[in-house]
Amino acid sequence: MGTRVSYPVEVKQKAVEMRLAGVSMKEILRELNITNKTQVQTWVRWHKAGDTHRFEQPVGKQYTHRKGPEYSSELER
């Protein structure tokens, strides 16, 4: 199994912006040093669905569909 890579939120947002602007996937991967095109496709899907809070989730952590991270109190929010 491959090594999981964590990308900063800024890289994810930039990749989505570039893709929506019509930049080729090959160019996005090269310029932002992203190894997997499927990852960019996932970020674009999250963006279109309004799930941009998922850009901040840790690698391997999946939140319940359409919900952000769970907090134990209002104060943590």
PDB file of N, CA, C and O in Angstrom:
ATOM      1  N   MET A   1       0.836  -1.172   0.000  1.00  0.00           N
ATOM      2  CA  MET A   1       0.000   0.000   0.000  1.00  0.00           C
ATOM      3  C   MET A   1       0.884   1.240   0.000  1.00  0.00           C
ATOM      4  O   MET A   1       1.936   1.249   0.639  1.00  0.00           O
ATOM      5  N   GLY A   2       0.465   2.294  -0.716  1.00  0.00           N
ATOM      6  CA  GLY A   2       1.267   3.499  -0.840  1.00  0.00           C
ATOM      7  C   GLY A   2       1.236   4.356   0.400  1.00  0.00           C
ATOM      8  O   GLY A   2       0.421   4.156   1.300  1.00  0.00           O
ATOM      9  N   THR A   3       2.135   5.307   0.429  1.00  0.00           N
ATOM     10  CA  THR A   3       2.212   6.245   1.531  1.00  0.00           C
ATOM     11  C   THR A   3       1.160   7.329   1.350  1.00  0.00           C
ATOM     12  O   THR A   3       0.997   7.855   0.249  1.00  0.00           O
ATOM     13  N   ARG A   4       0.457   7.662   2.401  1.00  0.00           N
ATOM     14  CA  ARG A   4      -0.548   8.718   2.335  1.00  0.00           C
ATOM     15  C   ARG A   4       0.131  10.073   2.437  1.00  0.00           C
ATOM     16  O   ARG A   4       1.033  10.277   3.250  1.00  0.00           O
ATOM     17  N   VAL A   5      -0.316  10.987   1.600  1.00  0.00           N
ATOM     18  CA  VAL A   5       0.259  12.326   1.573  1.00  0.00           C
ATOM     19  C   VAL A   5      -0.808  13.321   2.020  1.00  0.00           C
ATOM     20  O   VAL A   5      -1.952  13.260   1.569  1.00  0.00           O
ATOM     21  N   SER A   6      -0.430  14.222   2.896  1.00  0.00           N
ATOM     22  CA  SER A   6      -1.343  15.255   3.367  1.00  0.00           C
ATOM     23  C   SER A   6      -0.975  16.576   2.689  1.00  0.00           C
ATOM     24  O   SER A   6       0.164  17.034   2.775  1.00  0.00           O
ATOM     25  N   TYR A   7      -1.952  17.180   2.015  1.00  0.00           N
ATOM     26  CA  TYR A   7      -1.729  18.449   1.345  1.00  0.00           C
ATOM     27  C   TYR A   7      -2.358  19.572   2.167  1.00  0.00           C
ATOM     28  O   TYR A   7      -3.432  19.395   2.741  1.00  0.00           O
ATOM     29  N   PRO A   8      -1.690  20.729   2.223  1.00  0.00           N
ATOM     30  CA  PRO A   8      -2.266  21.867   2.944  1.00  0.00           C
ATOM     31  C   PRO A   8      -3.571  22.331   2.282  1.00  0.00           C
ATOM     32  O   PRO A   8      -3.777  22.116   1.087  1.00  0.00           O
ATOM     33  N   VAL A   9      -4.432  22.955   3.051  1.00  0.00           N
ATOM     34  CA  VAL A   9      -5.714  23.457   2.549  1.00  0.00           C
ATOM     35  C   VAL A   9      -5.488  24.391   1.364  1.00  0.00           C
ATOM     36  O   VAL A   9      -6.260  24.373   0.406  1.00  0.00           O
ATOM     37  N   GLU A  10      -4.443  25.201   1.423  1.00  0.00           N
ATOM     38  CA  GLU A  10      -4.166  26.161   0.354  1.00  0.00           C
ATOM     39  C   GLU A  10      -3.902  25.455  -0.975  1.00  0.00           C
ATOM     40  O   GLU A  10      -4.340  25.925  -2.025  1.00  0.00           O
ATOM     41  N   VAL A  11      -3.189  24.329  -0.935  1.00  0.00           N
ATOM     42  CA  VAL A  11      -2.902  23.565  -2.150  1.00  0.00           C
ATOM     43  C   VAL A  11      -4.199  22.980  -2.710  1.00  0.00           C
ATOM     44  O   VAL A  11      -4.424  22.998  -3.921  1.00  0.00           O
ATOM     45  N   LYS A  12      -5.038  22.468  -1.835  1.00  0.00           N
ATOM     46  CA  LYS A  12      -6.319  21.900  -2.276  1.00  0.00           C
ATOM     47  C   LYS A  12      -7.179  22.965  -2.951  1.00  0.00           C
ATOM     48  O   LYS A  12      -7.761  22.725  -4.009  1.00  0.00           O
ATOM     49  N   GLN A  13      -7.254  24.149  -2.329  1.00  0.00           N
ATOM     50  CA  GLN A  13      -8.056  25.237  -2.891  1.00  0.00           C
ATOM     51  C   GLN A  13      -7.488  25.700  -4.225  1.00  0.00           C
ATOM     52  O   GLN A  13      -8.243  25.962  -5.162  1.00  0.00           O
ATOM     53  N   LYS A  14      -6.173  25.805  -4.320  1.00  0.00           N
ATOM     54  CA  LYS A  14      -5.524  26.236  -5.559  1.00  0.00           C
ATOM     55  C   LYS A  14      -5.782  25.220  -6.674  1.00  0.00           C
ATOM     56  O   LYS A  14      -6.051  25.604  -7.812  1.00  0.00           O
ATOM     57  N   ALA A  15      -5.703  23.931  -6.352  1.00  0.00           N
ATOM     58  CA  ALA A  15      -5.943  22.888  -7.339  1.00  0.00           C
ATOM     59  C   ALA A  15      -7.376  22.966  -7.870  1.00  0.00           C
ATOM     60  O   ALA A  15      -7.607  22.824  -9.071  1.00  0.00           O
ATOM     61  N   VAL A  16      -8.329  23.191  -6.977  1.00  0.00           N
ATOM     62  CA  VAL A  16      -9.741  23.311  -7.381  1.00  0.00           C
ATOM     63  C   VAL A  16      -9.927  24.536  -8.265  1.00  0.00           C
ATOM     64  O   VAL A  16     -10.588  24.463  -9.301  1.00  0.00           O
ATOM     65  N   GLU A  17      -9.347  25.661  -7.858  1.00  0.00           N
ATOM     66  CA  GLU A  17      -9.460  26.893  -8.652  1.00  0.00           C
ATOM     67  C   GLU A  17      -8.893  26.692 -10.058  1.00  0.00           C
ATOM     68  O   GLU A  17      -9.499  27.102 -11.048  1.00  0.00           O
ATOM     69  N   MET A  18      -7.728  26.058 -10.127  1.00  0.00           N
ATOM     70  CA  MET A  18      -7.091  25.827 -11.423  1.00  0.00           C
ATOM     71  C   MET A  18      -7.950  24.924 -12.300  1.00  0.00           C
ATOM     72  O   MET A  18      -8.118  25.177 -13.493  1.00  0.00           O
ATOM     73  N   ARG A  19      -8.488  23.876 -11.700  1.00  0.00           N
ATOM     74  CA  ARG A  19      -9.301  22.924 -12.468  1.00  0.00           C
ATOM     75  C   ARG A  19     -10.564  23.586 -12.995  1.00  0.00           C
ATOM     76  O   ARG A  19     -10.943  23.383 -14.148  1.00  0.00           O
ATOM     77  N   LEU A  20     -11.218  24.380 -12.150  1.00  0.00           N
ATOM     78  CA  LEU A  20     -12.437  25.075 -12.558  1.00  0.00           C
ATOM     79  C   LEU A  20     -12.144  26.138 -13.617  1.00  0.00           C
ATOM     80  O   LEU A  20     -13.028  26.508 -14.390  1.00  0.00           O
ATOM     81  N   ALA A  21     -10.906  26.628 -13.651  1.00  0.00           N
ATOM     82  CA  ALA A  21     -10.495  27.617 -14.656  1.00  0.00           C
ATOM     83  C   ALA A  21     -10.106  26.951 -15.972  1.00  0.00           C
ATOM     84  O   ALA A  21      -9.770  27.633 -16.940  1.00  0.00           O
ATOM     85  N   GLY A  22     -10.151  25.613 -16.008  1.00  0.00           N
ATOM     86  CA  GLY A  22      -9.865  24.899 -17.250  1.00  0.00           C
ATOM     87  C   GLY A  22      -8.431  24.456 -17.430  1.00  0.00           C
ATOM     88  O   GLY A  22      -8.059  24.007 -18.514  1.00  0.00           O
ATOM     89  N   VAL A  23      -7.615  24.571 -16.395  1.00  0.00           N
ATOM     90  CA  VAL A  23      -6.222  24.120 -16.468  1.00  0.00           C
ATOM     91  C   VAL A  23      -6.216  22.594 -16.556  1.00  0.00           C
ATOM     92  O   VAL A  23      -6.999  21.928 -15.879  1.00  0.00           O
ATOM     93  N   SER A  24      -5.338  22.043 -17.385  1.00  0.00           N
ATOM     94  CA  SER A  24      -5.287  20.589 -17.557  1.00  0.00           C
ATOM     95  C   SER A  24      -4.841  19.903 -16.270  1.00  0.00           C
ATOM     96  O   SER A  24      -4.090  20.463 -15.472  1.00  0.00           O
ATOM     97  N   MET A  25      -5.318  18.688 -16.093  1.00  0.00           N
ATOM     98  CA  MET A  25      -4.981  17.914 -14.895  1.00  0.00           C
ATOM     99  C   MET A  25      -3.470  17.711 -14.814  1.00  0.00           C
ATOM    100  O   MET A  25      -2.883  17.801 -13.736  1.00  0.00           O
ATOM    101  N   LYS A  26      -2.845  17.438 -15.956  1.00  0.00           N
ATOM    102  CA  LYS A  26      -1.400  17.214 -15.990  1.00  0.00           C
ATOM    103  C   LYS A  26      -0.643  18.435 -15.470  1.00  0.00           C
ATOM    104  O   LYS A  26       0.323  18.300 -14.719  1.00  0.00           O
ATOM    105  N   GLU A  27      -1.084  19.619 -15.869  1.00  0.00           N
ATOM    106  CA  GLU A  27      -0.446  20.857 -15.447  1.00  0.00           C
ATOM    107  C   GLU A  27      -0.634  21.086 -13.944  1.00  0.00           C
ATOM    108  O   GLU A  27       0.297  21.504 -13.256  1.00  0.00           O
ATOM    109  N   ILE A  28      -1.838  20.811 -13.439  1.00  0.00           N
ATOM    110  CA  ILE A  28      -2.110  20.972 -12.004  1.00  0.00           C
ATOM    111  C   ILE A  28      -1.208  20.045 -11.191  1.00  0.00           C
ATOM    112  O   ILE A  28      -0.596  20.467 -10.210  1.00  0.00           O
ATOM    113  N   LEU A  29      -1.131  18.795 -11.601  1.00  0.00           N
ATOM    114  CA  LEU A  29      -0.310  17.819 -10.874  1.00  0.00           C
ATOM    115  C   LEU A  29       1.155  18.234 -10.865  1.00  0.00           C
ATOM    116  O   LEU A  29       1.836  18.131  -9.844  1.00  0.00           O
ATOM    117  N   ARG A  30       1.632  18.703 -12.015  1.00  0.00           N
ATOM    118  CA  ARG A  30       3.040  19.110 -12.119  1.00  0.00           C
ATOM    119  C   ARG A  30       3.318  20.364 -11.292  1.00  0.00           C
ATOM    120  O   ARG A  30       4.280  20.403 -10.525  1.00  0.00           O
ATOM    121  N   GLU A  31       2.482  21.380 -11.446  1.00  0.00           N
ATOM    122  CA  GLU A  31       2.725  22.659 -10.786  1.00  0.00           C
ATOM    123  C   GLU A  31       2.602  22.593  -9.266  1.00  0.00           C
ATOM    124  O   GLU A  31       3.374  23.230  -8.549  1.00  0.00           O
ATOM    125  N   LEU A  32       1.624  21.817  -8.773  1.00  0.00           N
ATOM    126  CA  LEU A  32       1.390  21.750  -7.323  1.00  0.00           C
ATOM    127  C   LEU A  32       2.028  20.519  -6.673  1.00  0.00           C
ATOM    128  O   LEU A  32       1.884  20.296  -5.471  1.00  0.00           O
ATOM    129  N   ASN A  33       2.734  19.725  -7.484  1.00  0.00           N
ATOM    130  CA  ASN A  33       3.426  18.541  -6.980  1.00  0.00           C
ATOM    131  C   ASN A  33       2.465  17.568  -6.292  1.00  0.00           C
ATOM    132  O   ASN A  33       2.729  17.077  -5.195  1.00  0.00           O
ATOM    133  N   ILE A  34       1.346  17.306  -6.968  1.00  0.00           N
ATOM    134  CA  ILE A  34       0.353  16.354  -6.476  1.00  0.00           C
ATOM    135  C   ILE A  34       0.572  15.052  -7.235  1.00  0.00           C
ATOM    136  O   ILE A  34       0.796  15.071  -8.445  1.00  0.00           O
ATOM    137  N   THR A  35       0.511  13.929  -6.540  1.00  0.00           N
ATOM    138  CA  THR A  35       0.861  12.658  -7.163  1.00  0.00           C
ATOM    139  C   THR A  35      -0.309  11.904  -7.776  1.00  0.00           C
ATOM    140  O   THR A  35      -0.099  11.019  -8.606  1.00  0.00           O
ATOM    141  N   ASN A  36      -1.543  12.234  -7.386  1.00  0.00           N
ATOM    142  CA  ASN A  36      -2.674  11.435  -7.832  1.00  0.00           C
ATOM    143  C   ASN A  36      -3.806  12.317  -8.349  1.00  0.00           C
ATOM    144  O   ASN A  36      -4.326  13.154  -7.611  1.00  0.00           O
ATOM    145  N   LYS A  37      -4.187  12.138  -9.605  1.00  0.00           N
ATOM    146  CA  LYS A  37      -5.242  12.977 -10.189  1.00  0.00           C
ATOM    147  C   LYS A  37      -6.602  12.734  -9.539  1.00  0.00           C
ATOM    148  O   LYS A  37      -7.447  13.629  -9.515  1.00  0.00           O
ATOM    149  N   THR A  38      -6.814  11.532  -9.015  1.00  0.00           N
ATOM    150  CA  THR A  38      -8.080  11.225  -8.354  1.00  0.00           C
ATOM    151  C   THR A  38      -8.290  12.120  -7.146  1.00  0.00           C
ATOM    152  O   THR A  38      -9.423  12.475  -6.820  1.00  0.00           O
ATOM    153  N   GLN A  39      -7.211  12.484  -6.487  1.00  0.00           N
ATOM    154  CA  GLN A  39      -7.317  13.363  -5.319  1.00  0.00           C
ATOM    155  C   GLN A  39      -7.878  14.715  -5.722  1.00  0.00           C
ATOM    156  O   GLN A  39      -8.747  15.256  -5.039  1.00  0.00           O
ATOM    157  N   VAL A  40      -7.388  15.262  -6.821  1.00  0.00           N
ATOM    158  CA  VAL A  40      -7.881  16.558  -7.303  1.00  0.00           C
ATOM    159  C   VAL A  40      -9.358  16.443  -7.670  1.00  0.00           C
ATOM    160  O   VAL A  40     -10.146  17.340  -7.367  1.00  0.00           O
ATOM    161  N   GLN A  41      -9.732  15.352  -8.315  1.00  0.00           N
ATOM    162  CA  GLN A  41     -11.133  15.136  -8.683  1.00  0.00           C
ATOM    163  C   GLN A  41     -12.021  15.099  -7.440  1.00  0.00           C
ATOM    164  O   GLN A  41     -13.133  15.627  -7.453  1.00  0.00           O
ATOM    165  N   THR A  42     -11.536  14.483  -6.380  1.00  0.00           N
ATOM    166  CA  THR A  42     -12.282  14.427  -5.115  1.00  0.00           C
ATOM    167  C   THR A  42     -12.461  15.828  -4.540  1.00  0.00           C
ATOM    168  O   THR A  42     -13.550  16.184  -4.090  1.00  0.00           O
ATOM    169  N   TRP A  43     -11.390  16.625  -4.553  1.00  0.00           N
ATOM    170  CA  TRP A  43     -11.481  17.980  -4.017  1.00  0.00           C
ATOM    171  C   TRP A  43     -12.467  18.818  -4.817  1.00  0.00           C
ATOM    172  O   TRP A  43     -13.225  19.598  -4.241  1.00  0.00           O
ATOM    173  N   VAL A  44     -12.468  18.667  -6.133  1.00  0.00           N
ATOM    174  CA  VAL A  44     -13.412  19.409  -6.981  1.00  0.00           C
ATOM    175  C   VAL A  44     -14.845  18.974  -6.654  1.00  0.00           C
ATOM    176  O   VAL A  44     -15.747  19.807  -6.579  1.00  0.00           O
ATOM    177  N   ARG A  45     -15.047  17.678  -6.462  1.00  0.00           N
ATOM    178  CA  ARG A  45     -16.374  17.163  -6.111  1.00  0.00           C
ATOM    179  C   ARG A  45     -16.839  17.744  -4.773  1.00  0.00           C
ATOM    180  O   ARG A  45     -17.991  18.157  -4.641  1.00  0.00           O
ATOM    181  N   TRP A  46     -15.945  17.774  -3.783  1.00  0.00           N
ATOM    182  CA  TRP A  46     -16.283  18.353  -2.483  1.00  0.00           C
ATOM    183  C   TRP A  46     -16.639  19.828  -2.636  1.00  0.00           C
ATOM    184  O   TRP A  46     -17.601  20.306  -2.034  1.00  0.00           O
ATOM    185  N   HIS A  47     -15.858  20.548  -3.444  1.00  0.00           N
ATOM    186  CA  HIS A  47     -16.102  21.971  -3.663  1.00  0.00           C
ATOM    187  C   HIS A  47     -17.481  22.198  -4.284  1.00  0.00           C
ATOM    188  O   HIS A  47     -18.234  23.055  -3.823  1.00  0.00           O
ATOM    189  N   LYS A  48     -17.806  21.454  -5.299  1.00  0.00           N
ATOM    190  CA  LYS A  48     -19.097  21.609  -5.980  1.00  0.00           C
ATOM    191  C   LYS A  48     -20.266  21.244  -5.072  1.00  0.00           C
ATOM    192  O   LYS A  48     -21.359  21.791  -5.215  1.00  0.00           O
ATOM    193  N   ALA A  49     -20.039  20.324  -4.141  1.00  0.00           N
ATOM    194  CA  ALA A  49     -21.093  19.896  -3.218  1.00  0.00           C
ATOM    195  C   ALA A  49     -21.191  20.820  -1.994  1.00  0.00           C
ATOM    196  O   ALA A  49     -22.071  20.649  -1.150  1.00  0.00           O
ATOM    197  N   GLY A  50     -20.285  21.795  -1.908  1.00  0.00           N
ATOM    198  CA  GLY A  50     -20.299  22.703  -0.764  1.00  0.00           C
ATOM    199  C   GLY A  50     -19.671  22.106   0.486  1.00  0.00           C
ATOM    200  O   GLY A  50     -19.904  22.587   1.594  1.00  0.00           O
ATOM    201  N   ASP A  51     -18.881  21.068   0.308  1.00  0.00           N
ATOM    202  CA  ASP A  51     -18.249  20.382   1.441  1.00  0.00           C
ATOM    203  C   ASP A  51     -16.795  20.822   1.634  1.00  0.00           C
ATOM    204  O   ASP A  51     -15.934  19.996   1.936  1.00  0.00           O
ATOM    205  N   THR A  52     -16.522  22.103   1.463  1.00  0.00           N
ATOM    206  CA  THR A  52     -15.136  22.563   1.552  1.00  0.00           C
ATOM    207  C   THR A  52     -14.544  22.416   2.953  1.00  0.00           C
ATOM    208  O   THR A  52     -13.325  22.485   3.114  1.00  0.00           O
ATOM    209  N   HIS A  53     -15.393  22.211   3.974  1.00  0.00           N
ATOM    210  CA  HIS A  53     -14.864  21.956   5.322  1.00  0.00           C
ATOM    211  C   HIS A  53     -14.030  20.675   5.325  1.00  0.00           C
ATOM    212  O   HIS A  53     -13.183  20.482   6.197  1.00  0.00           O
ATOM    213  N   ARG A  54     -14.272  19.806   4.352  1.00  0.00           N
ATOM    214  CA  ARG A  54     -13.526  18.544   4.289  1.00  0.00           C
ATOM    215  C   ARG A  54     -12.074  18.746   3.874  1.00  0.00           C
ATOM    216  O   ARG A  54     -11.251  17.850   4.060  1.00  0.00           O
ATOM    217  N   PHE A  55     -11.744  19.917   3.310  1.00  0.00           N
ATOM    218  CA  PHE A  55     -10.355  20.205   2.943  1.00  0.00           C
ATOM    219  C   PHE A  55      -9.450  20.170   4.173  1.00  0.00           C
ATOM    220  O   PHE A  55      -8.250  19.924   4.056  1.00  0.00           O
ATOM    221  N   GLU A  56     -10.020  20.413   5.340  1.00  0.00           N
ATOM    222  CA  GLU A  56      -9.236  20.481   6.571  1.00  0.00           C
ATOM    223  C   GLU A  56      -9.163  19.153   7.320  1.00  0.00           C
ATOM    224  O   GLU A  56      -8.469  19.059   8.332  1.00  0.00           O
ATOM    225  N   GLN A  57      -9.858  18.135   6.846  1.00  0.00           N
ATOM    226  CA  GLN A  57      -9.854  16.867   7.574  1.00  0.00           C
ATOM    227  C   GLN A  57      -8.508  16.154   7.416  1.00  0.00           C
ATOM    228  O   GLN A  57      -7.882  16.229   6.359  1.00  0.00           O
ATOM    229  N   PRO A  58      -8.074  15.470   8.460  1.00  0.00           N
ATOM    230  CA  PRO A  58      -6.801  14.750   8.403  1.00  0.00           C
ATOM    231  C   PRO A  58      -6.858  13.589   7.412  1.00  0.00           C
ATOM    232  O   PRO A  58      -7.939  13.104   7.076  1.00  0.00           O
ATOM    233  N   VAL A  59      -5.709  13.155   6.954  1.00  0.00           N
ATOM    234  CA  VAL A  59      -5.619  12.018   6.033  1.00  0.00           C
ATOM    235  C   VAL A  59      -6.248  10.797   6.677  1.00  0.00           C
ATOM    236  O   VAL A  59      -5.934  10.460   7.818  1.00  0.00           O
ATOM    237  N   GLY A  60      -7.129  10.139   5.956  1.00  0.00           N
ATOM    238  CA  GLY A  60      -7.756   8.918   6.448  1.00  0.00           C
ATOM    239  C   GLY A  60      -8.965   9.152   7.329  1.00  0.00           C
ATOM    240  O   GLY A  60      -9.642   8.196   7.704  1.00  0.00           O
ATOM    241  N   LYS A  61      -9.257  10.410   7.671  1.00  0.00           N
ATOM    242  CA  LYS A  61     -10.395  10.717   8.539  1.00  0.00           C
ATOM    243  C   LYS A  61     -11.592  11.076   7.669  1.00  0.00           C
ATOM    244  O   LYS A  61     -11.534  12.029   6.892  1.00  0.00           O
ATOM    245  N   GLN A  62     -12.660  10.328   7.795  1.00  0.00           N
ATOM    246  CA  GLN A  62     -13.863  10.589   7.015  1.00  0.00           C
ATOM    247  C   GLN A  62     -14.976  11.045   7.937  1.00  0.00           C
ATOM    248  O   GLN A  62     -15.338  10.345   8.883  1.00  0.00           O
ATOM    249  N   TYR A  63     -15.516  12.215   7.661  1.00  0.00           N
ATOM    250  CA  TYR A  63     -16.652  12.706   8.417  1.00  0.00           C
ATOM    251  C   TYR A  63     -17.925  12.149   7.815  1.00  0.00           C
ATOM    252  O   TYR A  63     -17.950  11.754   6.649  1.00  0.00           O
ATOM    253  N   THR A  64     -18.965  12.118   8.596  1.00  0.00           N
ATOM    254  CA  THR A  64     -20.264  11.701   8.110  1.00  0.00           C
ATOM    255  C   THR A  64     -20.670  12.630   6.979  1.00  0.00           C
ATOM    256  O   THR A  64     -20.405  13.831   7.029  1.00  0.00           O
ATOM    257  N   HIS A  65     -21.307  12.079   5.971  1.00  0.00           N
ATOM    258  CA  HIS A  65     -21.700  12.840   4.789  1.00  0.00           C
ATOM    259  C   HIS A  65     -22.428  14.117   5.173  1.00  0.00           C
ATOM    260  O   HIS A  65     -23.362  14.092   5.974  1.00  0.00           O
ATOM    261  N   ARG A  66     -21.998  15.228   4.601  1.00  0.00           N
ATOM    262  CA  ARG A  66     -22.609  16.552   4.764  1.00  0.00           C
ATOM    263  C   ARG A  66     -22.452  17.136   6.168  1.00  0.00           C
ATOM    264  O   ARG A  66     -23.141  18.098   6.507  1.00  0.00           O
ATOM    265  N   LYS A  67     -21.584  16.591   6.970  1.00  0.00           N
ATOM    266  CA  LYS A  67     -21.364  17.125   8.309  1.00  0.00           C
ATOM    267  C   LYS A  67     -19.884  17.420   8.498  1.00  0.00           C
ATOM    268  O   LYS A  67     -19.025  16.752   7.921  1.00  0.00           O
ATOM    269  N   GLY A  68     -19.604  18.408   9.296  1.00  0.00           N
ATOM    270  CA  GLY A  68     -18.229  18.735   9.628  1.00  0.00           C
ATOM    271  C   GLY A  68     -17.770  17.884  10.793  1.00  0.00           C
ATOM    272  O   GLY A  68     -18.452  16.943  11.197  1.00  0.00           O
ATOM    273  N   PRO A  69     -16.620  18.219  11.325  1.00  0.00           N
ATOM    274  CA  PRO A  69     -16.111  17.452  12.471  1.00  0.00           C
ATOM    275  C   PRO A  69     -17.024  17.601  13.668  1.00  0.00           C
ATOM    276  O   PRO A  69     -17.675  18.632  13.841  1.00  0.00           O
ATOM    277  N   GLU A  70     -17.070  16.595  14.473  1.00  0.00           N
ATOM    278  CA  GLU A  70     -17.909  16.638  15.675  1.00  0.00           C
ATOM    279  C   GLU A  70     -17.124  17.287  16.803  1.00  0.00           C
ATOM    280  O   GLU A  70     -15.941  17.008  16.998  1.00  0.00           O
ATOM    281  N   TYR A  71     -17.787  18.137  17.525  1.00  0.00           N
ATOM    282  CA  TYR A  71     -17.171  18.814  18.656  1.00  0.00           C
ATOM    283  C   TYR A  71     -17.898  18.384  19.921  1.00  0.00           C
ATOM    284  O   TYR A  71     -19.103  18.131  19.901  1.00  0.00           O
ATOM    285  N   SER A  72     -17.158  18.302  21.020  1.00  0.00           N
ATOM    286  CA  SER A  72     -17.783  17.886  22.264  1.00  0.00           C
ATOM    287  C   SER A  72     -18.522  19.041  22.940  1.00  0.00           C
ATOM    288  O   SER A  72     -19.344  18.820  23.829  1.00  0.00           O
ATOM    289  N   SER A  73     -18.225  20.283  22.514  1.00  0.00           N
ATOM    290  CA  SER A  73     -18.930  21.422  23.090  1.00  0.00           C
ATOM    291  C   SER A  73     -18.983  22.568  22.088  1.00  0.00           C
ATOM    292  O   SER A  73     -18.243  22.580  21.104  1.00  0.00           O
ATOM    293  N   GLU A  74     -19.857  23.519  22.343  1.00  0.00           N
ATOM    294  CA  GLU A  74     -19.968  24.712  21.496  1.00  0.00           C
ATOM    295  C   GLU A  74     -18.672  25.524  21.565  1.00  0.00           C
ATOM    296  O   GLU A  74     -18.294  26.184  20.597  1.00  0.00           O
ATOM    297  N   LEU A  75     -17.997  25.471  22.712  1.00  0.00           N
ATOM    298  CA  LEU A  75     -16.790  26.242  22.900  1.00  0.00           C
ATOM    299  C   LEU A  75     -15.686  25.841  21.906  1.00  0.00           C
ATOM    300  O   LEU A  75     -14.930  26.694  21.442  1.00  0.00           O
ATOM    301  N   GLU A  76     -15.598  24.546  21.583  1.00  0.00           N
ATOM    302  CA  GLU A  76     -14.582  24.060  20.660  1.00  0.00           C
ATOM    303  C   GLU A  76     -14.805  24.567  19.246  1.00  0.00           C
ATOM    304  O   GLU A  76     -13.854  24.724  18.482  1.00  0.00           O
ATOM    305  N   ARG A  77     -16.065  24.826  18.895  1.00  0.00           N
ATOM    306  CA  ARG A  77     -16.386  25.349  17.573  1.00  0.00           C
ATOM    307  C   ARG A  77     -15.750  26.701  17.383  1.00  0.00           C
ATOM    308  O   ARG A  77     -15.904  27.311  16.325  1.00  0.00           O
TER     309      ARG A  77
END
